[in-house]
């Protein structure tokens, strides 16, 4: 333990700080991507509900007006 080079130790500490900053930045990016994915998932299901409603209405319309 007495053979620790202060210059190498300083470089190591600097690299650790840089890596910590990068990991924090990646954490923020991942959270933003997750929020975006959740929004698009909700939008997808809303679109499916609208398409189902329109399709059901057109089917009802076709069976009650056009076919009679």
Backbone as CSV, one residue per row, in Angstrom:
resi,resn,N_x,N_y,N_z,CA_x,CA_y,CA_z,C_x,C_y,C_z
1,UNK,0.821,-1.201,0.000,0.000,0.000,0.000,0.863,1.263,0.000
2,UNK,2.093,1.168,0.373,2.955,2.352,0.432,3.454,2.770,-0.940
3,UNK,3.237,1.954,-1.966,3.769,2.251,-3.296,2.727,2.882,-4.209
4,UNK,1.828,3.657,-3.688,0.801,4.311,-4.500,1.396,5.569,-5.106
5,UNK,1.352,5.640,-6.430,1.863,6.803,-7.159,0.801,7.896,-7.126
6,UNK,1.105,9.046,-6.554,0.092,10.108,-6.440,-0.409,10.609,-7.800
7,UNK,0.447,10.595,-8.806,0.038,11.061,-10.133,-0.961,10.073,-10.748
8,UNK,-0.644,8.790,-10.676,-1.553,7.773,-11.196,-2.870,7.765,-10.421
9,UNK,-2.784,7.968,-9.119,-3.988,8.015,-8.290,-4.863,9.206,-8.686
10,UNK,-4.245,10.330,-8.944,-4.977,11.520,-9.381,-5.656,11.302,-10.728
11,UNK,-4.919,10.652,-11.657,-5.501,10.348,-12.962,-6.696,9.412,-12.806
12,UNK,-6.563,8.427,-11.942,-7.649,7.483,-11.706,-8.873,8.184,-11.133
13,UNK,-8.659,9.081,-10.188,-9.785,9.833,-9.619,-10.468,10.693,-10.680
14,UNK,-9.674,11.311,-11.561,-10.246,12.134,-12.629,-11.081,11.276,-13.576
15,UNK,-10.586,10.091,-13.924,-11.328,9.201,-14.810,-12.630,8.736,-14.157
16,UNK,-12.583,8.461,-12.872,-13.793,8.044,-12.156,-14.826,9.162,-12.183
17,UNK,-14.414,10.389,-11.992,-15.346,11.527,-12.038,-15.968,11.670,-13.423
18,UNK,-15.141,11.497,-14.454,-15.657,11.595,-15.826,-16.685,10.495,-16.073
19,UNK,-16.371,9.288,-15.633,-17.303,8.172,-15.820,-18.589,8.378,-15.035
20,UNK,-18.496,8.938,-13.847,-19.695,9.221,-13.056,-20.594,10.208,-13.788
21,UNK,-19.990,11.243,-14.377,-20.773,12.234,-15.128,-21.455,11.592,-16.332
22,UNK,-20.718,10.710,-17.020,-21.300,10.043,-18.185,-22.460,9.141,-17.779
23,UNK,-22.307,8.422,-16.692,-23.374,7.530,-16.228,-24.601,8.337,-15.823
24,UNK,-24.410,9.468,-15.163,-25.543,10.314,-14.791,-26.259,10.834,-16.031
25,UNK,-25.492,11.215,-17.056,-26.088,11.679,-18.299,-26.868,10.570,-18.990
26,UNK,-26.316,9.367,-18.995,-27.003,8.237,-19.598,-28.266,7.898,-18.827
27,UNK,-28.225,8.032,-17.514,-29.406,7.764,-16.691,-30.543,8.712,-17.058
28,UNK,-30.225,9.983,-17.248,-31.236,10.961,-17.647,-31.800,10.625,-19.027
29,UNK,-30.908,10.246,-19.962,-31.359,9.900,-21.305,-32.265,8.677,-21.292
30,UNK,-31.912,7.684,-20.497,-32.726,6.468,-20.423,-34.099,6.777,-19.846
31,UNK,-34.151,7.645,-18.846,-35.444,8.019,-18.276,-36.303,8.754,-19.301
32,UNK,-35.677,9.615,-20.109,-36.425,10.319,-21.155,-36.933,9.350,-22.213
33,UNK,-36.110,8.384,-22.587,-36.535,7.386,-23.567,-37.681,6.538,-23.033
34,UNK,-37.617,6.197,-21.763,-38.692,5.409,-21.154,-40.002,6.195,-21.137
35,UNK,-39.910,7.487,-20.796,-41.112,8.332,-20.793,-41.685,8.447,-22.205
36,UNK,-40.823,8.587,-23.199,-41.284,8.673,-24.584,-41.938,7.371,-25.031
37,UNK,-41.353,6.253,-24.636,-41.939,4.950,-24.989,-43.302,4.781,-24.335
38,UNK,-43.440,5.214,-23.108,-44.728,5.105,-22.427,-45.783,5.987,-23.082
39,UNK,-45.383,7.177,-23.534,-46.319,8.064,-24.219,-46.774,7.450,-25.533
40,UNK,-45.841,6.902,-26.284,-46.213,6.336,-27.580,-47.065,5.090,-27.394
41,UNK,-46.827,4.340,-26.311,-47.662,3.168,-26.046,-49.097,3.605,-25.772
42,UNK,-49.279,4.661,-25.010,-50.613,5.183,-24.742,-51.273,5.706,-26.001
43,UNK,-50.507,6.370,-26.843,-51.031,6.861,-28.109,-51.459,5.732,-29.026
44,UNK,-50.696,4.655,-29.021,-51.042,3.491,-29.833,-52.386,2.923,-29.407
45,UNK,-52.574,2.746,-28.102,-53.830,2.169,-27.620,-55.003,3.123,-27.839
46,UNK,-54.773,4.413,-27.742,-55.842,5.373,-28.034,-56.233,5.285,-29.510
47,UNK,-55.239,5.157,-30.381,-55.522,5.004,-31.806,-56.279,3.725,-32.105
48,UNK,-55.921,2.653,-31.409,-56.639,1.387,-31.596,-58.094,1.517,-31.153
49,UNK,-58.326,2.223,-30.054,-59.692,2.408,-29.567,-60.508,3.234,-30.561
50,UNK,-59.906,4.272,-31.093,-60.613,5.113,-32.072,-60.915,4.313,-33.334
51,UNK,-59.932,3.558,-33.813,-60.135,2.752,-35.018,-61.215,1.696,-34.796
52,UNK,-61.242,1.106,-33.622,-62.279,0.113,-33.317,-63.658,0.761,-33.300
53,UNK,-63.747,1.929,-32.689,-65.029,2.638,-32.638,-65.517,3.018,-34.026
54,UNK,-64.628,3.547,-34.849,-65.011,3.929,-36.207,-65.397,2.691,-37.009
55,UNK,-64.629,1.620,-36.872,-64.962,0.384,-37.584,-66.295,-0.181,-37.147
56,UNK,-66.563,-0.154,-35.853,-67.855,-0.626,-35.354,-69.005,0.215,-35.867
57,UNK,-68.804,1.532,-35.876,-69.852,2.419,-36.387,-70.114,2.178,-37.865
58,UNK,-69.051,2.025,-38.649,-69.223,1.770,-40.080,-69.904,0.430,-40.322
59,UNK,-69.603,-0.553,-39.518,-70.263,-1.851,-39.638,-71.747,-1.729,-39.311
60,UNK,-72.052,-1.015,-38.246,-73.447,-0.803,-37.871,-74.174,-0.030,-38.966
61,UNK,-73.532,1.007,-39.449,-74.111,1.826,-40.516,-74.375,0.986,-41.750
62,UNK,-73.414,0.149,-42.103,-73.576,-0.692,-43.284,-74.665,-1.728,-43.110
63,UNK,-74.796,-2.260,-41.929,-75.791,-3.305,-41.725,-77.198,-2.734,-41.554
64,UNK,-77.332,-1.491,-41.150,-78.655,-0.924,-40.948,-79.149,-0.049,-42.098
65,UNK,-78.293,0.582,-42.801,-78.741,1.492,-43.861,-78.474,0.954,-45.259
66,UNK,-77.272,0.500,-45.473,-76.883,0.135,-46.842,-77.470,-1.206,-47.233
67,UNK,-77.510,-2.143,-46.336,-77.960,-3.501,-46.676,-79.467,-3.636,-46.645
68,UNK,-80.209,-2.673,-46.175,-81.677,-2.783,-46.104,-82.351,-2.022,-47.212
